[in-house]
Amino acid sequence: MIAKKLIIKRVIILLFSYMALALNIVNAKTFIKGEIIAGGIIIVNVSPGSTVKLNDESIMISDKGVFLVGFERKPQPTQILEIYNENVLVEKITLNVKIRSYEIQRINGINKDKVDPPQSVIDRIYMERNSVKESRKKSNLITSTYYNNGFVLPAKGPISGVYGSQRILNGKPRSPHYGIDIALPKGHEVVSPMDGIVVFSNNDLYYSGGTIIIAHGQGLTTSYLHLSEILVSVNDIVRRGELIGKVGATGRATGPHLHWGAELKGKRIDPKYLDVFN
Ligand SMILES: [Zn+2]
């Protein structure tokens, strides 16, 4: 009889551990939502008041115990999350990051000054890069979890460029493509996919033309490039689904499209994984 009870108990324990695995529950306290994959982003819930380290570096966590982890195009395949309660390590989670392979994309017919910029615009490009960097740094300090209020696509249309592809522009190898291109006619509406605060807006950047960057909290930003019109200003609070600008072909573009990018504290992520905020 005792043996039978023990077997039943074991079966129940086994069932629970399978369920926990299926639901991505690491233990009762930690919950991970999202895919652990190159270019991906996950939402982690731990006990409020915990402190967290990712690969030995402290990360920002909300009072409700929520934080984000993003994975680069070619991430470290094994990453360690450590969760502390009152400075005592209570949990250590190994994140095994799925690796992806990327396609090669050749684009020809780009204005040659936008592939090899002339000396006269080098300073301009440098200054523009710095102001973008500064606004991203500011976004790292935003503690509000705007990203908690849901997600919609910024625009719907055929995908003409995917994240990660190795780019060959006019026959010359250039940086990988960090975003999704959505081919749409000039003037098509672009909405904010999530709540957030506008941290950058400029009508005329050398490479990206009309550009908006929105911060969604804890260092998560999304960007909208090549816009023909910008309808928001820096420090505006935007809501999910709110109109922010219109599709264009400004900057380095061969035709009208929306380039949609995403970044988490310096790690460029694949916007397709932002549906984790749904
Ligand atoms: Zn693009």
Boltz pocket constraint, residues with backbone or C-beta under 6 A from the ligand:
constraints:
  - pocket:
      binder: B
      contacts: [[A, 161], [A, 177], [A, 179], [A, 180], [A, 181], [A, 258], [A, 259], [A, 260]]
      max_distance: 6.0
